[in-house]
Amino acid sequence: MRTEDFDYFLPQESIAQTPVYPRHASRLMVLNRQEDTIVHAYFYEIGRFLRPGDLLVLNETRVIKARINARKLPGGGRVELLLLKEIQEDVWECLVGGKGLIPGKRLLLPQGYSAEIVAMGVGANRTVKFSKPVKELVEIVGQVPLPPYIRTSLADEERYQTVYARPPGSSAAPTAGLHFTRELMAQLEAQGIRFAFLTLHVGLDTFAPVTESSPTEHVIHSEWCHLPIETADAVRQTRAMGGRVIAVGTTSVRTLEAAAQRASEGQVVEPYEGFTDLFILPGHVFRAVDAMITNFHLPRSTLIMLVSAFAGRERILAAYRLAIHEGYRFYSFGDAMLIL
């Protein structure tokens, strides 16, 4: 298995720069693994492909306004901080933009905050200690960090949040969930489809390509997740009643499968809270996820490797080639795929 096995060519014009309106008007490619078929539809038609008793598991994390401007002390040189992962309330792993940002360098932030670089990380990553908990500051002066391939400003920042987003903590949206509207969720519930929620706070490393020649040499990022007891119970009940557990997004897949690995014998999943560094590659045995909803992912990324593990690499790459030919929109604001 080589990293280049997960590469493909994507024309620049296929990268979605803006979200569709309404959210559920995006296109939907339905890939059936057993029948080896592809159906083209729209997301608002997804109920056609679901059954009463199915359980949709969604990541309810909320994207924080993680991009903050600061200045060096002394001197006043400009610095940009991008919050990646909370270590403590006042200590974060950050991506920094600026020169000379070594341990001991102090920074001045808006609203009377200050910060200090306390440790070096890989590349431009730094551990930063703030003078007080920073979540209130980001709500006042922070900006929502859009992925690097989106170059069009977003008029309404809520379009980069799911309609059910709740606990703040992500640097990027769980984008498969962006297609859901309250109206569509109500229609699906009336159809006998249930919803359950978990949390995985997404880091920007999710967009980083695998640079090693072999994926097995890649050290995947660690992310905090929480599978509550109510969701674990819903997963177990769904399986017991013959329904399907459908993960909405790769973050939900990762959380469910991480919880499944920790489950005792005879259990599908058990409640879990903590960090996961689960790297799902072809050969992974899926224990909790029966189907998934996902977007179209970057080449050479851990995400295309995950969906390839679920549906088969050659099948996924063929579906991507068809999607490009049919004019599907790719990446965060792009169209969706339902893999059954």
C-alpha positions in Angstrom: 0.0 0.0 0.0 1.5 3.3 -1.1 0.3 6.9 -0.6 0.3 7.5 -4.3 -2.4 4.8 -4.6 -4.8 7.3 -3.1 -4.0 10.1 -5.5 -6.2 11.5 -8.2 -6.4 14.6 -10.4 -9.0 17.2 -9.5 -9.6 20.3 -11.7 -9.5 23.5 -9.8 -13.1 24.4 -10.9 -14.4 21.3 -9.1 -13.5 22.7 -5.7 -16.7 24.3 -4.2 -16.0 27.8 -3.0 -19.4 28.6 -1.6 -22.2 26.5 0.0 -25.4 25.8 -1.8 -28.8 27.2 -0.7 -30.7 25.6 0.8 -28.3 23.2 2.4 -30.1 20.1 1.4 -30.1 21.1 -2.3 -26.6 19.7 -2.7 -26.1 16.7 -5.0 -25.9 13.1 -3.6 -24.0 10.2 -5.1 -25.4 6.9 -3.7 -22.8 4.1 -3.8 -24.1 0.7 -3.0 -21.3 -1.7 -2.3 -23.2 -5.0 -2.4 -24.9 -4.2 -5.7 -21.9 -2.3 -7.1 -24.1 0.5 -8.4 -24.1 4.3 -8.3 -27.3 6.4 -8.3 -27.3 10.2 -8.7 -29.7 12.1 -6.5 -30.1 15.3 -4.4 -29.5 15.3 -0.7 -33.1 16.1 0.1 -34.0 12.8 -1.5 -31.8 10.8 0.9 -34.9 9.3 2.6 -35.3 7.2 -0.5 -32.2 5.2 0.4 -32.9 4.9 4.1 -35.1 2.5 6.0 -37.3 2.8 9.2 -35.1 1.7 12.1 -31.9 3.2 10.6 -29.8 5.4 13.0 -28.0 8.4 11.8 -25.1 9.3 14.1 -24.0 13.0 13.8 -21.1 15.0 15.2 -22.5 18.0 17.0 -19.2 19.8 17.5 -19.2 23.6 16.9 -16.4 25.4 15.0 -14.8 28.1 17.1 -13.6 31.4 15.8 -10.1 30.1 16.0 -8.2 32.7 14.0 -6.8 35.5 16.2 -4.5 38.4 15.4 -1.8 39.4 17.9 1.4 41.4 18.1 4.9 40.6 19.5 6.2 42.1 22.7 8.2 44.1 22.4 8.3 45.6 18.9 4.7 45.1 17.8 5.3 42.8 14.8 2.1 41.1 13.6 1.3 37.5 14.5 -1.6 35.2 13.5 -2.7 32.5 15.8 -4.9 29.6 14.8 -6.1 27.5 17.7 -5.8 23.8 16.9 -6.3 21.8 20.1 -7.1 22.7 23.7 -4.6 21.3 26.2 -5.9 23.2 29.2 -8.4 26.1 29.4 -5.5 28.6 29.0 -3.0 26.4 27.0 -3.6 25.5 23.3 -1.7 24.0 20.5 -1.7 26.7 17.8 -0.6 27.2 14.2 1.4 30.4 14.2 2.2 32.9 11.4 5.2 35.2 12.1 8.9 35.1 12.6 10.9 34.5 15.8 8.1 32.7 17.6 10.3 30.7 20.0 9.7 29.6 23.6 9.6 32.7 25.8 8.3 35.1 23.2 5.4 37.1 24.6 2.4 38.3 22.6 -0.2 41.0 23.0 -3.8 40.1 22.1 -7.0 42.2 22.0 -9.2 42.8 25.0 -6.3 42.9 27.5 -5.2 39.3 26.9 -1.5 38.3 26.6 0.1 35.0 25.7 3.5 33.3 25.7 5.0 30.7 23.4 6.0 27.8 25.7 7.0 25.0 23.4 7.9 24.3 19.8 6.0 21.9 17.7 6.3 20.4 14.2 6.6 23.1 11.5 4.6 26.2 12.5 2.9 24.5 15.4 3.5 26.0 18.9 2.2 25.4 22.4 0.8 28.8 23.6 -0.2 29.7 27.2 -2.7 32.6 27.4 -3.1 34.9 30.3 -6.7 33.6 30.9 -9.1 31.2 29.2 -9.3 32.1 25.6 -12.8 30.9 24.5 -14.5 34.1 25.5 -11.9 36.1 23.5 -12.4 34.2 20.3 -16.1 34.8 20.3 -15.4 38.6 20.4 -12.5 39.0 18.1 -11.9 35.6 16.4 -12.6 34.6 12.9 -13.9 31.3 11.6 -11.0 29.5 9.9 -12.1 28.3 6.5 -10.1 25.5 4.8 -7.0 26.7 2.8 -8.6 25.7 -0.5 -11.6 28.1 0.0 -10.6 31.5 -1.3 -14.0 33.1 -1.3 -15.1 34.9 1.9 -18.2 33.6 3.6 -21.0 36.1 4.1 -22.7 34.1 6.8 -20.3 32.3 9.1 -23.2 30.0 10.3 -23.1 28.3 6.9 -19.8 26.7 8.1 -21.7 25.3 11.1 -24.1 22.4 11.1 -27.7 23.3 12.1 -27.3 21.1 15.2 -23.8 22.3 16.3 -23.6 22.6 20.0 -20.3 22.2 22.1 -17.6 24.5 20.7 -14.1 23.2 20.1 -13.4 22.5 16.4 -11.1 24.3 14.1 -13.0 22.8 11.1 -16.5 21.8 10.4 -17.7 18.1 10.2 -18.7 18.9 6.7 -20.9 15.9 5.9 -23.4 17.3 8.4 -23.6 20.7 6.5 -26.2 19.2 4.1 -28.8 18.7 6.8 -31.7 21.2 7.4 -34.1 21.1 10.3 -36.9 20.4 7.7 -35.1 17.4 6.3 -34.3 16.0 9.7 -38.0 16.3 10.7 -39.0 14.5 7.4 -36.6 11.6 8.2 -37.8 11.3 11.7 -41.4 11.0 10.4 -40.1 8.2 8.2 -38.9 6.3 11.2 -35.3 7.2 11.0 -33.6 8.1 14.3 -30.8 10.5 15.2 -28.1 10.2 17.8 -25.2 12.6 18.5 -21.5 12.4 19.5 -18.7 14.9 19.6 -15.3 15.0 17.9 -13.5 18.3 17.9 -11.9 18.5 14.4 -8.4 19.8 14.0 -6.9 21.4 10.8 -4.6 18.4 10.4 -7.6 16.8 8.8 -6.8 18.7 5.6 -3.1 17.8 5.6 -1.9 15.3 2.9 0.0 12.2 3.8 3.6 13.0 2.8 5.2 9.7 3.6 5.6 7.2 0.8 3.6 4.6 2.8 0.5 5.5 4.8 1.6 3.1 7.5 4.5 5.5 8.3 2.2 8.5 8.8 1.5 9.6 12.4 -2.2 10.7 12.4 -3.4 13.6 14.5 -5.0 13.0 17.8 -8.5 14.4 18.4 -10.8 14.6 21.4 -14.1 12.8 21.1 -17.0 11.8 23.3 -19.5 9.0 22.7 -22.2 9.5 25.3 -24.1 6.7 26.9 -27.4 7.6 25.1 -25.7 7.2 21.7 -24.0 4.0 22.7 -27.4 2.6 23.8 -29.0 3.8 20.5 -26.3 2.0 18.5 -26.7 -1.2 20.4 -30.5 -1.1 20.1 -30.3 -0.4 16.4 -28.1 -3.4 15.8 -30.3 -5.6 18.0 -33.4 -4.6 16.0 -31.7 -5.1 12.6 -31.3 -1.5 11.7 -28.3 0.1 10.2 -25.9 2.5 12.0 -25.1 5.2 9.5 -22.2 7.5 10.4 -22.6 11.1 9.2 -19.0 12.1 8.3 -15.6 10.6 8.8 -15.4 12.1 12.3 -18.4 10.1 13.4 -16.9 7.0 11.8 -13.7 7.6 13.7 -15.4 8.1 17.0 -17.7 5.1 16.6 -14.9 2.8 15.6 -12.6 4.0 18.4 -15.4 3.3 20.9 -15.9 -0.1 19.2 -12.3 -1.0 19.7 -12.6 -0.3 23.4 -15.9 -2.2 23.9 -16.0 -5.4 25.9 -16.7 -8.7 24.3 -20.3 -8.9 23.0 -20.8 -5.2 22.9 -20.9 -3.1 19.7 -19.7 0.1 21.4 -19.5 1.4 24.9 -19.5 5.1 26.0 -16.1 6.8 25.6 -14.5 10.1 26.3 -10.9 11.0 25.5 -8.5 11.3 22.6 -8.3 9.0 19.6 -5.5 8.6 17.1 -7.2 5.8 15.2 -6.0 5.7 11.6 -8.4 3.8 9.5 -6.7 2.2 6.5 -7.7 -0.5 4.0 -7.8 -3.7 6.0 -9.7 -2.2 8.9 -12.6 -4.3 10.2 -15.5 -2.0 10.8 -17.3 -3.0 13.9 -19.9 -0.2 14.5 -20.5 1.5 11.2 -22.8 -0.1 8.5 -23.0 2.9 6.1 -21.8 6.4 6.0 -22.5 9.9 4.6 -19.5 11.8 3.5 -18.2 14.5 1.2 -15.6 14.1 -1.5 -12.1 14.3 0.0 -8.6 15.5 -0.8 -6.2 13.3 -2.7 -3.6 11.5 -0.5 -5.5 12.5 2.7 -6.3 10.3 5.6 -10.0 10.8 4.8 -9.9 9.3 1.3 -8.0 6.4 2.9 -10.8 6.0 5.4 -13.6 5.9 2.8 -11.4 3.5 0.7 -11.1 1.2 3.7 -14.9 1.2 3.8 -15.8 0.9 0.2 -12.6 -0.3 -1.6 -9.9 1.9 -3.1 -10.6 1.2 -6.7 -14.3 1.6 -6.3 -13.9 5.0 -4.5 -11.4 6.3 -7.1 -13.8 5.2 -9.9 -16.6 7.0 -8.2 -14.5 10.1 -7.8 -13.7 10.1 -11.5 -17.4 9.8 -12.3 -18.2 12.6 -9.9 -15.7 14.9 -11.7 -17.2 14.0 -15.1 -20.7 14.6 -13.8 -19.8 18.0 -12.3 -20.1 17.2 -8.6 -18.6 19.8 -6.3 -15.7 18.7 -4.1 -14.5 19.2 -0.5 -16.0 21.1 2.4 -18.8 23.1 0.6 -19.2 20.4 -2.0 -21.7 17.6 -2.6 -22.2 14.4 -0.7 -21.9 10.6 -1.0 -23.9 8.0 0.7 -22.0 4.7 0.9 -24.3 1.8 1.6 
